[in-house]
Amino acid sequence: MARSTPQGNGFSPYAEFGRAEWARLRGSTPLTLEQDELEAMRGADEYVSIEEVTDIYLPLSRLLNLYVAAAQQLYRVTDTFLGSPAARVPYVIGIAGSVAGGKSTTSRILQALLARWPDHPTVDLVTTDGFLYPNRMLETRGIMQRKGFPESYDVRRLIRFLAEVKGGAGEVRAPVYSHLTYDIVPGEEQVVRHPDILIVEGLNILQAGAPLANRPARTFVSDFLDFSIYIDAGERNLASWYIQRFQRLRETAFREPTSFFHRYAVGMSDNEAIAFAQEVWTTINAVNLRENVLPTRERARLILQKGKDHRVERVRLRKL
């Protein structure tokens, strides 16, 4: 049975589920992914088993399917009240969490599972990496070492993109980011054509702020999310996963001559590379996690808590 998670005041808006409890909520939802499809979705050094999909992601896809259906009904009710034609507005799901936490893999798995439900076959995925400022602009502003921090994003452009999506625009374009070149790809865009569901994945998408006196209310990315998920893990595990991923990429993608990180594959010893990855984690990613990412966790509708092997151990679902 689900339990409420206690907080300092003795009350929590979350119901907490152990892995077995959550898995039972799958009901009769069929498994629609094959092992080879799953292998293509996972990130570097992040093994996700069919068992993980069955126990964690199938129940989540069932829950999201119910939420999407309820949202569609609510839109119909509103349109009936206003006397306007029924609008079909994309349902937007936000997935947040730390670097190396598994946001990308979770996003791809959910995209595949949700697209197999008959009521919403078109599911698009956009990452906020595409809305980072180009490297040349980050360097000009002196914030290249703060890439991934809130100030490194073109938030105005991201909000305009989401506003057009939620406004029912037939075609909306997003810039594209290359993890190979570590920069925005000039002239390349991802076209989003009125999907049933849009998944938005990014570090800082759950941020919001307190209203400021005598100033207009600010708009945040989180204002456009219908449902939000936070991928949670202990900082020690996240640091370990980041270093493991860095080592794996040194053996694969970093060996490409066009890779921004090529020099770390061919110009460093293993020990030097590990020391470099540890420094990047400590001075950049861990700081961003503590200052900007982790404080947004309790704003998520659902929290997936991972153990040291990327296995989700507990699920917290907001009741209110």
Backbone hydrogen bonds in HBPLUS format (Angstrom, degrees):
<---DONOR---> <-ACCEPTOR-->    atom                        ^
c    i                          cat <-CA-CA->   ^        H-A-AA   ^      H-
h    n   atom  resd res      DA  || num        DHA   H-A  angle D-A-AA Bond
n    s   type  num  typ     dist DA aas  dist angle  dist       angle   num
A0003-ARG N   A0016-GLU O   2.90 MM  13  4.95 162.8  1.93 140.0 144.0     1
A0016-GLU N   A0003-ARG O   2.37 MM  13  4.95 163.7  1.40 152.3 159.0     2
A0005-THR N   A0014-TYR O   3.23 MM   9  5.90 152.1  2.32 142.9 147.5     3
A0010-GLY N   A0007-GLN O   2.84 MM   3  5.13 162.4  1.87 118.0 121.7     4
A0319-LYS N   A0013-PRO O   2.56 MM 306  5.46 177.9  1.56 171.5 172.1     5
A0015-ALA N   A0317-LEU O   2.79 MM 302  5.25 166.9  1.81 147.4 149.1     6
A0317-LEU N   A0015-ALA O   2.86 MM 302  5.25 163.0  1.89 157.9 159.5     7
A0017-PHE N   A0315-VAL O   2.74 MM 298  5.12 159.2  1.78 157.5 164.0     8
A0315-VAL N   A0017-PHE O   2.97 MM 298  5.12 159.9  2.01 146.9 152.7     9
A0022-TRP N   A0018-GLY O   2.94 MM   4  6.15 164.5  1.97 159.3 163.3    10
A0023-ALA N   A0019-ARG O   2.92 MM   4  6.10 160.6  1.95 151.5 157.3    11
A0024-ARG N   A0020-ALA O   3.21 MM   4  6.42 147.8  2.32 144.2 150.4    12
A0025-LEU N   A0022-TRP O   2.95 MM   3  5.41 147.7  2.05 111.5 121.3    13
A0026-ARG N   A0023-ALA O   3.09 MM   3  5.70 161.5  2.13 116.9 120.4    14
A0027-GLY N   A0024-ARG O   3.41 MM   3  6.30 162.2  2.45 118.6 120.3    15
A0029-THR N   A0026-ARG O   3.17 MM   3  5.70 164.8  2.19 131.3 134.6    16
A0037-GLU N   A0034-GLU O   3.12 MM   3  5.31 122.6  2.46 101.0 115.0    17
A0038-LEU N   A0034-GLU O   3.05 MM   4  6.38 156.8  2.11 152.7 159.6    18
A0039-GLU N   A0035-GLN O   2.93 MM   4  6.21 153.0  2.01 150.0 157.2    19
A0040-ALA N   A0036-ASP O   3.30 MM   4  6.49 147.0  2.42 136.9 144.0    20
A0041-MET N   A0038-LEU O   3.03 MM   3  5.16 142.8  2.17 101.5 112.6    21
A0042-ARG N   A0038-LEU O   3.27 MM   4  6.50 138.9  2.45 152.3 161.7    22
A0046-GLU N   A0043-GLY O   3.21 MM   3  5.31 151.3  2.30 129.2 121.7    23
A0052-GLU N   A0049-SER O   3.09 MM   3  5.10 120.2  2.46  93.3 107.3    24
A0053-VAL N   A0049-SER O   3.16 MM   4  6.57 154.6  2.23 145.0 151.2    25
A0054-THR N   A0050-ILE O   2.86 MM   4  6.11 161.6  1.90 152.7 157.8    26
A0055-ASP N   A0051-GLU O   2.81 MM   4  5.94 166.2  1.83 155.1 158.4    27
A0056-ILE N   A0052-GLU O   2.89 MM   4  5.62 157.8  1.94 143.3 149.8    28
A0058-LEU N   A0053-VAL O   2.81 MM   5  6.01 142.7  1.95 174.0 173.2    29
A0060-LEU N   A0056-ILE O   3.29 MM   4  6.40 152.4  2.37 135.9 144.0    30
A0061-SER N   A0057-TYR O   2.81 MM   4  5.98 151.9  1.89 143.7 151.1    31
A0062-ARG N   A0058-LEU O   2.97 MM   4  6.22 151.5  2.05 149.2 156.9    32
A0063-LEU N   A0059-PRO O   2.93 MM   4  6.23 158.8  1.98 149.6 154.9    33
A0064-LEU N   A0060-LEU O   2.90 MM   4  6.12 165.6  1.92 153.0 156.7    34
A0065-ASN N   A0061-SER O   2.92 MM   4  6.01 150.8  2.00 140.4 148.5    35
A0066-LEU N   A0062-ARG O   3.12 MM   4  6.42 151.5  2.21 146.0 152.7    36
A0067-TYR N   A0063-LEU O   2.98 MM   4  6.33 154.1  2.05 148.9 156.7    37
A0068-VAL N   A0064-LEU O   2.83 MM   4  6.06 161.1  1.87 154.4 159.0    38
A0069-ALA N   A0065-ASN O   3.06 MM   4  6.25 161.5  2.10 144.0 148.8    39
A0070-ALA N   A0066-LEU O   2.99 MM   4  6.21 156.5  2.05 146.0 152.5    40
A0071-ALA N   A0067-TYR O   2.90 MM   4  6.13 155.7  1.96 150.1 156.8    41
A0072-GLN N   A0068-VAL O   2.92 MM   4  6.17 157.3  1.97 151.9 157.9    42
A0073-GLN N   A0069-ALA O   3.05 MM   4  6.30 154.1  2.12 144.5 151.2    43
A0074-LEU N   A0070-ALA O   2.95 MM   4  6.21 151.5  2.03 144.5 152.6    44
A0075-TYR N   A0071-ALA O   2.94 MM   4  6.25 156.1  2.00 151.0 156.7    45
A0076-ARG N   A0072-GLN O   3.08 MM   4  6.37 152.5  2.16 142.7 150.1    46
A0077-VAL N   A0073-GLN O   2.95 MM   4  6.27 153.2  2.02 148.8 156.0    47
A0078-THR N   A0074-LEU O   2.97 MM   4  6.23 162.7  2.00 152.3 156.4    48
A0079-ASP N   A0075-TYR O   2.88 MM   4  6.11 159.4  1.93 149.1 155.0    49
A0080-THR N   A0076-ARG O   2.89 MM   4  6.08 152.3  1.97 145.0 152.6    50
A0081-PHE N   A0077-VAL O   2.99 MM   4  6.27 158.1  2.04 148.5 154.3    51
A0082-LEU N   A0078-THR O   2.95 MM   4  6.22 154.2  2.02 148.5 155.6    52
A0083-GLY N   A0079-ASP O   2.85 MM   4  5.84 118.4  2.23 136.5 152.0    53
A0084-SER N   A0079-ASP O   3.00 MM   5  5.17 151.7  2.09 146.7 150.1    54
A0083-GLY N   A0080-THR O   3.21 MM   3  5.00 141.5  2.36  92.5 103.6    55
A0091-TYR N   A0196-ASP O   2.99 MM 105  6.35 166.7  2.01 142.9 142.9    56
A0198-LEU N   A0091-TYR O   2.84 MM 107  6.14 160.3  1.88 150.9 154.6    57
A0226-ASP N   A0092-VAL O   2.81 MM 134  5.27 154.6  1.87 142.3 151.1    58
A0227-PHE N   A0092-VAL O   3.27 MM 135  6.68 146.0  2.39 153.6 156.4    59
A0093-ILE N   A0198-LEU O   2.86 MM 105  6.23 160.2  1.90 154.8 161.5    60
A0200-VAL N   A0093-ILE O   2.75 MM 107  6.10 165.0  1.78 162.5 167.0    61
A0094-GLY N   A0227-PHE O   2.85 MM 133  6.31 161.4  1.88 156.6 160.7    62
A0229-ILE N   A0094-GLY O   2.78 MM 135  6.12 152.5  1.85 154.4 163.7    63
A0095-ILE N   A0200-VAL O   2.86 MM 105  6.24 154.3  1.92 155.1 158.3    64
A0202-GLY N   A0095-ILE O   3.02 MM 107  6.43 161.4  2.05 161.9 165.6    65
A0096-ALA N   A0229-ILE O   2.81 MM 133  6.19 166.3  1.83 165.3 168.1    66
A0231-ILE N   A0096-ALA O   2.89 MM 135  6.28 163.8  1.92 151.1 153.3    67
A0101-GLY N   A0098-SER O   3.22 MM   3  5.30 153.7  2.29 125.3 123.2    68
A0106-THR N   A0102-GLY O   3.05 MM   4  6.16 168.0  2.06 152.9 156.7    69
A0107-SER N   A0103-LYS O   2.87 MM   4  6.03 158.6  1.92 150.8 157.2    70
A0108-ARG N   A0104-SER O   2.99 MM   4  6.23 160.3  2.03 149.8 154.3    71
A0109-ILE N   A0105-THR O   2.97 MM   4  6.18 161.4  2.01 154.2 159.2    72
A0110-LEU N   A0106-THR O   2.97 MM   4  6.14 169.2  1.98 153.9 156.9    73
A0111-GLN N   A0107-SER O   2.88 MM   4  6.02 153.2  1.96 145.1 153.4    74
A0112-ALA N   A0108-ARG O   3.07 MM   4  6.27 161.3  2.11 145.6 149.5    75
A0113-LEU N   A0109-ILE O   2.95 MM   4  6.22 164.0  1.97 154.2 158.8    76
A0114-LEU N   A0110-LEU O   2.83 MM   4  5.81 169.2  1.84 152.6 156.3    77
A0115-ALA N   A0111-GLN O   3.10 MM   4  6.07 150.7  2.19 141.5 149.0    78
A0116-ARG N   A0113-LEU O   3.15 MM   3  5.42 152.2  2.23 104.4 112.8    79
A0117-TRP N   A0114-LEU O   3.15 MM   3  5.53 165.6  2.17 111.1 115.6    80
A0120-HIS N   A0117-TRP O   3.45 MM   3  6.04 160.0  2.50 115.6 120.4    81
A0196-ASP N   A0122-THR O   2.91 MM  74  5.27 137.8  2.09 131.8 144.7    82
A0197-ILE N   A0122-THR O   3.16 MM  75  6.57 157.2  2.22 156.1 160.6    83
A0124-ASP N   A0197-ILE O   2.98 MM  73  6.41 156.7  2.04 161.0 159.3    84
A0199-ILE N   A0124-ASP O   2.81 MM  75  6.16 169.0  1.82 156.3 159.2    85
A0126-VAL N   A0199-ILE O   2.87 MM  73  6.25 165.0  1.89 170.3 175.2    86
A0201-GLU N   A0126-VAL O   2.98 MM  75  6.42 157.9  2.03 150.6 157.8    87
A0130-GLY N   A0127-THR O   3.40 MM   3  6.30 157.6  2.45 119.4 121.3    88
A0128-THR N   A0201-GLU O   2.87 MM  73  6.18 159.0  1.91 163.9 165.5    89
A0131-PHE N   A0128-THR O   2.89 MM   3  5.27 155.3  1.95 111.4 119.5    90
A0132-LEU N   A0129-ASP O   3.04 MM   3  5.39 165.4  2.07 116.3 117.3    91
A0154-ASP N   A0131-PHE O   2.71 MM  23  5.49 175.4  1.71 173.6 172.8    92
A0133-TYR N   A0152-SER O   2.92 MM  19  5.98 165.8  1.94 160.7 158.4    93
A0137-MET N   A0134-PRO O   2.98 MM   3  5.43 125.9  2.28 109.2 122.5    94
A0138-LEU N   A0134-PRO O   3.05 MM   4  6.42 156.2  2.11 152.5 160.1    95
A0139-GLU N   A0135-ASN O   2.81 MM   4  6.04 157.9  1.86 156.6 162.3    96
A0140-THR N   A0136-ARG O   2.98 MM   4  6.14 154.7  2.05 138.6 145.7    97
A0141-ARG N   A0137-MET O   2.99 MM   4  6.17 151.5  2.07 144.6 151.7    98
A0143-ILE N   A0138-LEU O   2.89 MM   5  5.21 160.3  1.93 157.1 155.6    99
A0142-GLY N   A0139-GLU O   3.06 MM   3  4.91 150.4  2.15  97.3 106.6   100
A0146-ARG N   A0143-ILE O   2.86 MM   3  5.06 157.7  1.91 109.8 116.4   101
A0149-PHE N   A0146-ARG O   2.96 MM   3  5.45 162.4  1.99 132.2 135.8   102
A0152-SER N   A0149-PHE O   2.93 MM   3  5.60 165.2  1.95 127.1 132.1   103
A0153-TYR N   A0150-PRO O   3.32 MM   3  5.93 167.8  2.34 120.6 121.7   104
A0158-LEU N   A0154-ASP O   3.10 MM   4  6.43 155.8  2.16 149.4 156.9   105
A0159-ILE N   A0155-VAL O   2.84 MM   4  6.03 163.2  1.87 156.7 160.2   106
A0160-ARG N   A0156-ARG O   3.00 MM   4  6.17 155.9  2.06 143.2 150.2   107
A0161-PHE N   A0157-ARG O   2.96 MM   4  6.16 153.2  2.03 143.8 151.0   108
A0162-LEU N   A0158-LEU O   3.02 MM   4  6.34 162.3  2.05 150.8 154.5   109
A0163-ALA N   A0159-ILE O   2.82 MM   4  5.99 156.0  1.88 150.5 157.8   110
A0164-GLU N   A0160-ARG O   3.04 MM   4  6.22 153.0  2.12 145.2 151.4   111
A0165-VAL N   A0161-PHE O   3.03 MM   4  6.34 153.5  2.11 145.5 153.3   112
A0166-LYS N   A0162-LEU O   2.87 MM   4  6.09 172.2  1.87 156.4 157.6   113
A0167-GLY N   A0163-ALA O   2.85 MM   4  5.83 126.5  2.14 131.6 146.3   114
A0169-ALA N   A0164-GLU O   3.04 MM   5  5.48 163.9  2.07 167.9 162.7   115
A0168-GLY N   A0165-VAL O   3.10 MM   3  5.46 162.4  2.13 109.5 114.1   116
A0172-VAL N   A0192-VAL O   2.84 MM  20  5.13 160.7  1.88 146.7 153.4   117
A0192-VAL N   A0172-VAL O   2.71 MM  20  5.13 177.0  1.71 167.1 168.0   118
A0174-ALA N   A0190-GLN O   2.83 MM  16  5.07 156.1  1.89 144.7 152.9   119
A0190-GLN N   A0174-ALA O   2.70 MM  16  5.07 165.3  1.72 155.2 160.1   120
A0185-VAL N   A0176-VAL O   2.87 MM   9  5.73 171.5  1.88 158.1 159.3   121
A0178-SER N   A0183-ASP O   2.92 MM   5  5.63 172.9  1.93 154.5 156.6   122
A0182-TYR N   A0178-SER O   2.76 MM   4  5.56 123.5  2.08 132.6 149.2   123
A0183-ASP N   A0178-SER O   3.24 MM   5  5.63 138.2  2.43 142.9 151.2   124
A0260-PHE N   A0180-LEU O   2.77 MM  80  6.24 158.3  1.82 157.2 158.9   125
A0188-GLU N   A0185-VAL O   3.24 MM   3  5.67 168.9  2.25 130.3 132.0   126
A0207-GLN N   A0204-ASN O   3.23 MM   3  5.76 167.6  2.25 120.2 122.0   127
A0215-ARG N   A0212-LEU O   3.33 MM   3  5.60 147.2  2.44 133.2 127.2   128
A0223-ASP N   A0220-PHE O   2.98 MM   3  5.41 150.0  2.07 108.9 117.9   129
A0224-PHE N   A0221-VAL O   3.03 MM   3  5.83 166.9  2.04 125.0 128.8   130
A0225-LEU N   A0222-SER O   3.29 MM   3  5.32 167.2  2.31 106.6 110.5   131
A0301-ARG N   A0228-SER O   3.03 MM  73  5.12 128.9  2.30 113.4 126.9   132
A0302-LEU N   A0228-SER O   3.04 MM  74  6.41 143.9  2.18 150.5 161.3   133
A0230-TYR N   A0302-LEU O   2.92 MM  72  6.43 153.7  1.99 154.8 163.5   134
A0304-LEU N   A0230-TYR O   2.97 MM  74  6.31 161.2  2.01 161.2 167.2   135
A0232-ASP N   A0304-LEU O   2.79 MM  72  5.76 165.7  1.81 158.2 161.6   136
A0306-LYS N   A0232-ASP O   2.85 MM  74  6.06 168.0  1.86 152.2 155.2   137
A0238-LEU N   A0234-GLY O   2.99 MM   4  6.30 162.0  2.02 155.7 161.4   138
A0239-ALA N   A0235-GLU O   2.92 MM   4  6.11 160.9  1.96 151.8 156.0   139
A0240-SER N   A0236-ARG O   3.08 MM   4  6.28 159.2  2.12 144.0 149.7   140
A0241-TRP N   A0237-ASN O   2.85 MM   4  6.11 161.4  1.89 155.9 160.8   141
A0242-TYR N   A0238-LEU O   2.91 MM   4  6.09 154.5  1.98 147.5 154.6   142
A0243-ILE N   A0239-ALA O   3.09 MM   4  6.34 162.1  2.12 150.3 154.1   143
A0244-GLN N   A0240-SER O   2.95 MM   4  6.16 160.6  1.99 150.2 156.1   144
A0245-ARG N   A0241-TRP O   2.86 MM   4  6.02 158.8  1.91 147.7 153.6   145
A0246-PHE N   A0242-TYR O   2.93 MM   4  6.16 155.3  1.99 146.7 153.6   146
A0247-GLN N   A0243-ILE O   2.97 MM   4  6.22 158.9  2.01 150.0 155.0   147
A0248-ARG N   A0244-GLN O   2.96 MM   4  6.22 156.9  2.01 148.5 155.0   148
A0249-LEU N   A0245-ARG O   2.89 MM   4  6.09 160.9  1.92 153.1 158.1   149
A0250-ARG N   A0246-PHE O   3.02 MM   4  6.24 139.4  2.19 141.3 151.9   150
A0251-GLU N   A0248-ARG O   3.05 MM   3  5.34 137.6  2.24 102.5 114.0   151
A0252-THR N   A0249-LEU O   3.12 MM   3  4.90 145.9  2.24  94.2 104.4   152
A0254-PHE N   A0249-LEU O   2.83 MM   5  5.62 161.5  1.86 150.7 153.7   153
A0255-ARG N   A0252-THR O   3.04 MM   3  5.73 154.6  2.11 119.1 126.7   154
A0256-GLU N   A0253-ALA O   3.08 MM   3  5.70 165.4  2.11 118.0 122.7   155
A0259-SER N   A0256-GLU O   2.91 MM   3  5.32 163.9  1.93 118.6 123.8   156
A0262-HIS N   A0259-SER O   3.13 MM   3  5.05 160.9  2.17 110.5 109.9   157
A0264-TYR N   A0261-PHE O   2.91 MM   3  5.49 145.7  2.02 115.4 125.4   158
A0265-ALA N   A0262-HIS O   2.93 MM   3  5.30 148.4  2.03 109.2 119.1   159
A0266-VAL N   A0262-HIS O   3.25 MM   4  6.62 148.4  2.36 153.3 161.9   160
A0267-GLY N   A0263-ARG O   2.83 MM   4  5.08 143.7  1.96 129.4 138.7   161
A0273-ALA N   A0269-SER O   2.91 MM   4  6.13 158.7  1.96 152.5 158.5   162
A0274-ILE N   A0270-ASP O   2.96 MM   4  6.19 160.0  2.00 152.7 157.7   163
A0275-ALA N   A0271-ASN O   2.99 MM   4  6.16 159.7  2.03 145.0 150.8   164
A0276-PHE N   A0272-GLU O   2.89 MM   4  6.12 151.5  1.97 144.7 152.8   165
A0277-ALA N   A0273-ALA O   2.92 MM   4  6.18 163.1  1.95 151.9 155.8   166
A0278-GLN N   A0274-ILE O   2.92 MM   4  6.14 157.6  1.97 149.8 156.0   167
A0279-GLU N   A0275-ALA O   3.02 MM   4  6.22 150.9  2.11 141.8 149.5   168
A0280-VAL N   A0276-PHE O   2.94 MM   4  6.26 158.9  1.98 154.6 160.1   169
A0281-TRP N   A0277-ALA O   2.95 MM   4  6.18 161.7  1.99 149.0 154.0   170
A0282-THR N   A0278-GLN O   2.95 MM   4  6.11 167.3  1.96 148.7 152.3   171
A0283-THR N   A0279-GLU O   2.87 MM   4  5.92 168.4  1.89 156.2 159.1   172
A0284-ILE N   A0280-VAL O   2.96 MM   4  5.52 145.7  2.08 140.5 147.4   173
A0285-ASN N   A0280-VAL O   3.30 MM   5  6.71 152.9  2.37 144.4 150.4   174
A0286-ALA N   A0281-TRP O   2.69 MM   5  5.61 164.0  1.71 165.1 163.3   175
A0288-ASN N   A0284-ILE O   2.97 MM   4  6.19 164.4  2.00 156.6 160.9   176
A0289-LEU N   A0285-ASN O   2.89 MM   4  6.04 154.9  1.96 145.4 153.0   177
A0290-ARG N   A0286-ALA O   3.01 MM   4  6.21 166.6  2.03 148.9 151.1   178
A0291-GLU N   A0287-VAL O   2.91 MM   4  6.00 165.1  1.94 153.7 158.3   179
A0292-ASN N   A0288-ASN O   2.85 MM   4  5.40 157.9  1.90 140.8 147.6   180
A0293-VAL N   A0288-ASN O   3.13 MM   5  6.41 156.0  2.19 145.9 151.5   181
A0294-LEU N   A0289-LEU O   2.78 MM   5  5.48 163.2  1.81 147.6 153.6   182
A0296-THR N   A0293-VAL O   2.99 MM   3  5.67 157.5  2.04 120.2 127.4   183
A0297-ARG N   A0294-LEU O   3.01 MM   3  5.36 167.1  2.02 119.1 123.3   184
A0299-ARG N   A0296-THR O   2.98 MM   3  5.51 161.4  2.02 119.4 125.1   185
A0300-ALA N   A0297-ARG O   3.08 MM   3  5.75 168.5  2.10 121.3 124.9   186
A0318-ARG N   A0301-ARG O   2.75 MM  17  5.08 172.3  1.76 165.7 163.1   187
A0303-ILE N   A0316-ARG O   2.79 MM  13  5.00 157.3  1.84 145.6 153.3   188
A0316-ARG N   A0303-ILE O   2.92 MM  13  5.00 163.3  1.95 147.5 152.5   189
A0305-GLN N   A0314-ARG O   2.95 MM   9  5.21 169.6  1.96 160.1 160.2   190
A0313-GLU N   A0305-GLN O   2.74 MM   8  5.87 157.7  1.79 162.1 167.4   191
A0314-ARG N   A0305-GLN O   3.40 MM   9  5.21 162.7  2.43 136.3 140.4   192
A0307-GLY N   A0311-ARG O   2.84 MM   4  5.45 157.9  1.89 146.3 151.6   193
A0310-HIS N   A0307-GLY O   3.23 MM   3  5.60 150.1  2.32 125.0 122.6   194
